[in-house]
Amino acid sequence: MKVKNIAIIAHVDHGKTTLVDKLIQMSGTLRANENIDSLSMDSNAIEKERGITILAKTTSINYKDYHINIMDTPGHADFGGEVERIMNMVDGVLLVVDAYEGTMPQTRFVLKKALEAGVTPIVVVNKIDKPTARPAEVVDEVIDLFIELGASVEQLDFPVVYASALQGTSSNSPDPADQKPTMDPILDAIIKYIPEPNVTEEGGFQFQPALLDYNDFVGRIGIGLVKRGTAKVNEEVSCVRRDGSIKKFRIQKMFGYIGLKKIEVESCKAGDIVAIAGLPDIEVGETVCTVGLEEALPLLRIDEPTLQMTFGVNSSPFCGREGKILTARKIEERLHKETERDVSLKVKPYDNESFTVSGRGELHLSILIENMRREGFELQVSKPEVILKEIDGKMCEPYEDVQIDVPEEYVGSVIEALGKRDGNMDAMHHHGDQVRLQYTMPSRGLIGFSTQFMTMTKGYGIMNHTYKEYLPKAGMMVGERPLGVMVSMDNGPVTAYALGQLADRGTMFVSPGDEVYEGMIVGEHVHDNDIAVNVVKGKNLTNTRSSSKDHTVVLKSPRVMTLEMCLDYINSDELVEVTPKSFRLRKKILNTELRKKADARKPKA
């Protein structure tokens, strides 16, 4: 069978994973009795819930006389490093673009990576069945983006297929009425336009892992493209390490992909995408070769982390009530296991009880925390901080390209808020009553902004951002919360009476009956200072009748905080306590008197 290797790239939520599902279903790869879930490629529970792809997935389909390997890539900028490395494994890309939204920040980001790698593009205009679809304008936007990113003449001559992945229809015509219940136009375009793998069948074996996987039986697994030659299971091979040294090992297992399954294979040949196990510490970008014919391929660039936070043992009075895994040793083991699979994650000890974890962004780190919480861990995490670097004698910090789509009525307040966070406006476009703002701003200014942004735009605003580069550090203090908090000064269950007394002081995060402890944050103060409050106080009961009749206390609903909202919300002297059942905000110093003394010693801003 002839081989074609492609990747599917797109902005978040433009329909990559749904399209892969339909290609698998409609290519005849699955047996009639094999059932397929929707979004079957998103195997992780969080991926299914949030409708996002976190890790790149490999699958393949058989169509006509071809074996087509398909890489489903993440759309979020936090996982952009995977997209870049995947481009070294494929010869073409399906660029999926929403027929209404058109080109978005991550469309630009992933397409830039594809054009730099010189792969052949096919454009799929998806969601053509939307009533608001504007396929002709979207194709023009894509052409403009190709030109802007410096595409070659050959790359500009791309074929376009129009589809609705959700409905399982496609055609070569922009008219939605011409859609047919088949994916053949896309598969035929892959066979016609995507070149065969640029590999050499003769000569010594050469394989470069671009992605990592891990399992407890064989350890780390390298996934990549066989660039030259052939190899078999149990064959002894050499690995040229990133530092140039050579280590021999025996191939224990080899996996290929067909449909939704990873299958064991006995051998591989040039052009195949396979997973190889046998070297427990294999790294991305190293080269596996035939013994005696060691020839290293160019190293693959691994994106450096831009954000870090500390993960520590839960030290609150409620430690051990809701989770089963509590110790520093278990947390360290779990973090190091994650680094086996995720090359963009770095872990180092901070002190005996906590670790500094560096990643590509808030989403990257919050998904790791969410996974650990679901596995039964209890931990406390600090406010995310950007990683500073010294470049040419200047202290630099990461900056991001930010694109905001917002109704016209909210533009003023959004511009004002971004200005306070050191954002620099690059462009502003009007589309009817919607306005698109493009900014360059420090990553530090985006920490804690998304919750404020959603409140400010009443949920109608859409914000997307991607890492741009390191630039000299912004002078302004960006990223701290403007309002203070209410902190519990006692332990016990919250009473409705106490909350009623505090109703005019701000917004509460707790409800009557919730258990609290001293130092736990129970609400947001209306002013910029923190105050200690008693939320467990009960009403004094006497046998004297009150002259004024008791009124029923009517309380506002508390603000419900998600994990991302908690990480966005906290300041540098606060922590988020994460357990399998709850998120609690707390001060680092729990004791009220000690905290007051520490605050008094702080330098005044």
DAWO-V183108 format. One record per residue. N is the residue number from 1. RES is the residue in one small letter. PHI is phi in whole degrees, -180 to 180 (none if undefined). OMEGA is omega as a letter, one per 30 degrees, with the letter a starting at -180 (* if undefined). D_CENTER is the distance of its C-alpha to the mean C-alpha in whole Angstrom. Layout:
BEGIN
n = {N;N}
res = {RES;RES}
phi = {PHI;PHI}
omega = {OMEGA;OMEGA}
d_center = {D_CENTER;D_CENTER}
END
This chain:
BEGIN
n = {1;2;3;4;5;6;7;8;9;10;11;12;13;14;15;16;17;18;19;20;21;22;23;24;25;26;27;28;29;30;31;32;33;34;35;36;37;38;39;40;41;42;43;44;45;46;47;48;49;50;51;52;53;54;55;56;57;58;59;60;61;62;63;64;65;66;67;68;69;70;71;72;73;74;75;76;77;78;79;80;81;82;83;84;85;86;87;88;89;90;91;92;93;94;95;96;97;98;99;100;101;102;103;104;105;106;107;108;109;110;111;112;113;114;115;116;117;118;119;120;121;122;123;124;125;126;127;128;129;130;131;132;133;134;135;136;137;138;139;140;141;142;143;144;145;146;147;148;149;150;151;152;153;154;155;156;157;158;159;160;161;162;163;164;165;166;167;168;169;170;171;172;173;174;175;176;177;178;179;180;181;182;183;184;185;186;187;188;189;190;191;192;193;194;195;196;197;198;199;200;201;202;203;204;205;206;207;208;209;210;211;212;213;214;215;216;217;218;219;220;221;222;223;224;225;226;227;228;229;230;231;232;233;234;235;236;237;238;239;240;241;242;243;244;245;246;247;248;249;250;251;252;253;254;255;256;257;258;259;260;261;262;263;264;265;266;267;268;269;270;271;272;273;274;275;276;277;278;279;280;281;282;283;284;285;286;287;288;289;290;291;292;293;294;295;296;297;298;299;300;301;302;303;304;305;306;307;308;309;310;311;312;313;314;315;316;317;318;319;320;321;322;323;324;325;326;327;328;329;330;331;332;333;334;335;336;337;338;339;340;341;342;343;344;345;346;347;348;349;350;351;352;353;354;355;356;357;358;359;360;361;362;363;364;365;366;367;368;369;370;371;372;373;374;375;376;377;378;379;380;381;382;383;384;385;386;387;388;389;390;391;392;393;394;395;396;397;398;399;400;401;402;403;404;405;406;407;408;409;410;411;412;413;414;415;416;417;418;419;420;421;422;423;424;425;426;427;428;429;430;431;432;433;434;435;436;437;438;439;440;441;442;443;444;445;446;447;448;449;450;451;452;453;454;455;456;457;458;459;460;461;462;463;464;465;466;467;468;469;470;471;472;473;474;475;476;477;478;479;480;481;482;483;484;485;486;487;488;489;490;491;492;493;494;495;496;497;498;499;500;501;502;503;504;505;506;507;508;509;510;511;512;513;514;515;516;517;518;519;520;521;522;523;524;525;526;527;528;529;530;531;532;533;534;535;536;537;538;539;540;541;542;543;544;545;546;547;548;549;550;551;552;553;554;555;556;557;558;559;560;561;562;563;564;565;566;567;568;569;570;571;572;573;574;575;576;577;578;579;580;581;582;583;584;585;586;587;588;589;590;591;592;593;594;595;596;597;598;599;600;601;602;603;604;605}
res = {m;k;v;k;n;i;a;i;i;a;h;v;d;h;g;k;t;t;l;v;d;k;l;i;q;m;s;g;t;l;r;a;n;e;n;i;d;s;l;s;m;d;s;n;a;i;e;k;e;r;g;i;t;i;l;a;k;t;t;s;i;n;y;k;d;y;h;i;n;i;m;d;t;p;g;h;a;d;f;g;g;e;v;e;r;i;m;n;m;v;d;g;v;l;l;v;v;d;a;y;e;g;t;m;p;q;t;r;f;v;l;k;k;a;l;e;a;g;v;t;p;i;v;v;v;n;k;i;d;k;p;t;a;r;p;a;e;v;v;d;e;v;i;d;l;f;i;e;l;g;a;s;v;e;q;l;d;f;p;v;v;y;a;s;a;l;q;g;t;s;s;n;s;p;d;p;a;d;q;k;p;t;m;d;p;i;l;d;a;i;i;k;y;i;p;e;p;n;v;t;e;e;g;g;f;q;f;q;p;a;l;l;d;y;n;d;f;v;g;r;i;g;i;g;l;v;k;r;g;t;a;k;v;n;e;e;v;s;c;v;r;r;d;g;s;i;k;k;f;r;i;q;k;m;f;g;y;i;g;l;k;k;i;e;v;e;s;c;k;a;g;d;i;v;a;i;a;g;l;p;d;i;e;v;g;e;t;v;c;t;v;g;l;e;e;a;l;p;l;l;r;i;d;e;p;t;l;q;m;t;f;g;v;n;s;s;p;f;c;g;r;e;g;k;i;l;t;a;r;k;i;e;e;r;l;h;k;e;t;e;r;d;v;s;l;k;v;k;p;y;d;n;e;s;f;t;v;s;g;r;g;e;l;h;l;s;i;l;i;e;n;m;r;r;e;g;f;e;l;q;v;s;k;p;e;v;i;l;k;e;i;d;g;k;m;c;e;p;y;e;d;v;q;i;d;v;p;e;e;y;v;g;s;v;i;e;a;l;g;k;r;d;g;n;m;d;a;m;h;h;h;g;d;q;v;r;l;q;y;t;m;p;s;r;g;l;i;g;f;s;t;q;f;m;t;m;t;k;g;y;g;i;m;n;h;t;y;k;e;y;l;p;k;a;g;m;m;v;g;e;r;p;l;g;v;m;v;s;m;d;n;g;p;v;t;a;y;a;l;g;q;l;a;d;r;g;t;m;f;v;s;p;g;d;e;v;y;e;g;m;i;v;g;e;h;v;h;d;n;d;i;a;v;n;v;v;k;g;k;n;l;t;n;t;r;s;s;s;k;d;h;t;v;v;l;k;s;p;r;v;m;t;l;e;m;c;l;d;y;i;n;s;d;e;l;v;e;v;t;p;k;s;f;r;l;r;k;k;i;l;n;t;e;l;r;k;k;a;d;a;r;k;p;k;a}
phi = {none;-78;-115;-129;-117;-134;-119;-107;-124;-176;-71;-54;69;-95;105;-60;-66;-62;-64;-61;-54;-70;-64;-65;-63;-96;-90;82;-71;-82;-72;-59;-89;-87;-93;-127;-77;-73;54;-64;-71;-84;-83;-76;-59;-68;-61;-66;-66;-90;68;-125;-98;-99;-115;-62;-121;-112;-145;-155;-136;-105;-142;54;-102;-119;-105;-104;-85;-122;-104;-91;-103;-71;-98;-72;-61;-61;-111;-66;-60;-65;-60;-62;-71;-63;-60;-80;-103;-122;-112;-156;-133;-97;-90;-95;-129;-66;-68;-108;-70;73;-78;-124;-54;-74;-59;-61;-62;-71;-67;-58;-62;-67;-67;-62;-80;75;-86;-87;-96;-124;-96;-113;-86;-95;62;-66;-82;-64;-63;-92;-60;-137;-57;-63;-65;-64;-62;-61;-61;-64;-60;-59;-66;-58;-64;-60;-87;75;-67;-75;-61;-63;-68;-70;-87;-89;-78;-122;-121;-108;-149;-127;-61;-64;-85;73;-123;-161;-167;-93;-109;-73;-81;-57;-68;-88;-65;-120;-75;-156;-108;-58;-56;-72;-64;-65;-64;-61;-66;-76;-104;-81;-69;-71;-54;-85;-133;-116;-77;-88;100;-69;-64;-147;-143;-128;-71;-107;-133;-121;-132;-153;-142;-70;-87;-113;79;-76;-124;-96;-109;-170;-100;-78;-84;-158;74;-136;-152;-127;-62;76;-77;-85;-134;-109;-117;-86;-74;-62;-90;96;-73;-122;-130;-89;-156;-104;-70;-80;-139;-139;-122;-116;-130;-146;58;-95;-107;-95;-118;-74;-125;-93;-153;-144;-134;-54;101;-78;-102;-135;-116;-118;-117;152;-108;-64;-120;-61;-116;-62;92;-75;-120;-96;-132;-65;-59;90;-121;-72;-144;-76;-82;-57;-64;-88;-80;-109;-60;-76;-64;-120;-136;-139;-152;-98;-109;-135;-68;-66;-109;-80;-61;-93;-56;88;-75;-118;-114;-107;-110;-124;-84;-62;-64;-68;-63;-63;-58;-66;-66;-69;-65;-65;-69;-64;-104;-113;-74;-86;-101;-126;-129;-143;-65;-103;-152;-62;-110;-146;-136;-90;-114;-111;-145;-88;169;-61;-64;-54;-76;-69;-70;-64;-62;-62;-62;-65;-60;-69;-83;103;-80;-115;-155;-124;-126;-95;-63;-63;-128;-77;-93;-89;-134;-95;-125;52;79;-112;-77;-120;-135;-71;-116;-129;-86;-119;-122;-125;-110;-148;-60;-54;-66;-101;-58;-58;-69;-67;-62;-63;-64;-69;-62;-66;-99;70;-78;-119;-73;-99;-160;-145;-126;-104;-124;64;-94;-100;-124;-107;-108;-120;-129;-115;-152;-66;-56;-59;-71;-88;-67;83;-88;-63;-65;-61;-64;-65;-67;-63;-102;53;84;-88;-82;-123;-121;-131;-146;-135;-62;-107;-171;-85;-132;-53;-60;-69;-76;-74;-81;-116;106;-94;-75;-75;-101;-83;-128;-99;-118;-66;-108;-149;-104;136;-81;-71;-110;-65;-61;-66;-65;-62;-67;-99;-56;-87;-85;158;-101;-90;-108;-123;-118;-55;96;-65;-82;-130;-134;-61;97;-82;-81;-111;-176;-103;-79;-76;-108;-87;-107;-83;-131;-90;-131;-106;-100;-109;-68;-99;-77;-66;-98;-129;-93;-93;-77;-74;-70;-98;-67;-63;-104;-68;-79;-104;-104;-74;-65;-71;-77;-91;-108;-84;-60;-62;-64;-64;-65;-66;-80;-69;-97;-69;-98;-128;-135;-108;-89;-114;-132;-59;-112;-143;-118;-124;-95;-149;-83;-62;-97;-79;-67;-61;-65;-63;-68;-62;-65;-64;-65;-67;-82;-66;-67;-74;-70}
omega = {l;a;l;l;l;l;l;a;l;l;l;l;l;l;a;a;l;l;l;l;a;l;l;a;a;a;a;a;a;l;a;a;l;a;l;l;l;a;a;l;l;a;a;a;a;l;a;a;a;a;l;l;a;a;l;l;l;l;l;l;l;a;a;a;a;l;a;l;a;l;l;a;l;l;a;a;a;a;a;l;l;a;a;a;a;a;l;a;a;a;l;l;l;l;a;a;l;a;l;a;a;a;a;a;a;l;l;a;a;l;l;l;a;a;l;a;l;a;a;a;l;a;l;l;a;l;a;a;l;l;a;a;l;a;a;l;a;l;l;l;a;l;l;a;l;a;a;a;l;l;l;l;a;a;a;a;a;l;l;l;a;a;l;a;a;a;a;a;l;l;l;a;l;a;a;a;a;a;l;a;a;l;a;l;l;a;l;l;l;a;a;a;a;a;l;a;l;a;l;a;a;l;a;a;l;a;a;l;l;l;l;l;a;l;a;a;a;l;a;a;l;l;a;a;l;a;a;l;a;l;l;l;a;l;l;a;l;l;l;a;a;l;l;l;a;l;l;l;l;l;a;a;l;a;l;a;l;a;a;a;l;a;l;l;a;a;l;a;a;l;l;l;a;l;a;l;l;l;a;a;l;a;l;l;l;a;l;a;l;l;l;l;a;l;a;l;l;a;l;a;l;a;l;l;l;a;l;l;l;l;a;l;l;a;a;l;a;a;l;a;a;a;a;a;a;a;l;a;a;l;a;l;a;l;a;l;l;a;l;a;a;a;a;a;l;a;l;a;l;l;a;a;a;a;l;a;a;a;a;a;a;a;l;a;a;l;l;l;a;l;a;l;a;l;l;l;l;l;l;a;a;l;l;l;l;l;a;l;l;l;a;l;l;l;a;l;a;l;a;l;a;l;a;l;a;l;a;a;a;a;a;a;l;l;l;a;a;l;l;a;l;l;a;a;l;a;l;a;l;l;a;l;l;l;l;l;l;a;l;a;a;l;a;a;a;l;l;a;a;l;l;a;a;l;a;a;a;l;a;a;l;a;l;l;l;l;a;a;l;l;a;a;l;a;a;l;l;l;l;a;a;a;l;a;l;a;a;l;a;l;l;l;l;l;l;a;a;l;l;l;a;a;a;a;a;a;a;l;a;l;l;l;l;l;l;l;a;a;l;l;a;l;l;a;l;l;a;l;l;l;l;a;l;a;a;a;l;l;l;a;l;l;l;a;a;l;l;a;l;l;l;l;l;a;l;l;l;l;l;a;l;l;a;l;l;a;l;a;a;l;a;l;a;a;l;l;a;l;a;a;a;l;l;l;a;l;l;l;a;a;a;a;a;a;l;l;l;l;a;a;a;l;a;a;*}
d_center = {36;34;31;28;24;22;18;17;15;14;12;10;13;15;16;15;15;18;20;19;21;24;25;25;27;29;30;32;30;30;33;35;34;30;28;25;22;21;17;18;16;13;15;13;14;11;10;13;14;11;11;8;8;6;9;11;14;18;21;24;27;31;32;36;36;33;30;27;24;20;17;14;11;8;8;5;7;5;5;9;11;11;12;15;16;16;19;21;22;22;25;24;21;21;19;19;19;20;24;24;21;21;19;16;15;12;15;17;14;14;18;19;17;19;23;23;23;26;24;26;24;25;24;23;24;22;23;27;28;27;30;28;27;29;28;31;29;26;27;29;26;24;28;27;24;25;28;26;24;27;27;31;33;32;29;30;32;29;30;29;28;28;26;25;23;23;27;27;29;29;32;33;34;32;35;33;36;36;33;34;33;32;29;32;31;28;29;32;30;28;32;33;31;29;31;31;30;31;32;35;37;40;40;38;34;31;28;25;21;18;16;17;17;19;22;24;27;27;24;22;22;21;20;22;25;28;30;33;36;35;35;36;35;37;37;37;35;34;31;31;28;26;29;32;33;34;34;35;34;35;32;32;30;29;26;26;24;26;25;23;24;24;28;30;32;35;34;32;33;32;30;28;24;25;23;26;26;29;28;26;25;24;21;19;22;25;28;30;33;37;39;41;39;36;35;31;29;27;24;21;19;16;14;15;13;13;13;15;16;19;18;22;24;25;28;29;32;30;29;29;30;27;25;27;25;26;27;26;26;24;21;22;22;19;17;19;18;15;15;18;15;12;14;11;12;16;18;21;24;24;27;29;27;23;21;19;15;14;10;8;7;8;5;4;8;8;7;10;12;12;13;16;17;17;19;22;21;22;21;21;18;19;18;15;17;16;18;21;23;26;27;31;32;30;27;24;20;17;17;15;16;16;17;18;20;23;26;29;30;27;27;29;28;24;26;28;25;23;26;26;23;24;23;25;25;25;26;27;28;29;29;31;30;27;26;23;23;21;21;20;19;19;15;17;18;15;15;16;17;15;17;20;19;19;22;24;23;24;21;22;20;17;14;12;12;11;12;16;18;20;23;26;25;25;28;28;26;23;20;23;24;27;28;30;29;32;32;34;37;38;37;38;37;36;39;39;42;40;38;40;42;38;37;38;36;33;30;30;27;29;32;35;36;32;33;32;33;34;32;29;28;29;29;28;32;33;34;32;34;33;35;36;37;39;37;39;43;45;48;51;53;57;60;61;60;58;60;57;55;52;49;46;43;40;37;34;31;29;25;23;19;16;14;12;15;17;15;15;19;20;22;23;26;24;22;20;22;19;21;21;23;22;20;23;23;26;28;28;31;32;36;37;40;38;35;38;40;36;35;39;39;35;36;37;34}
END
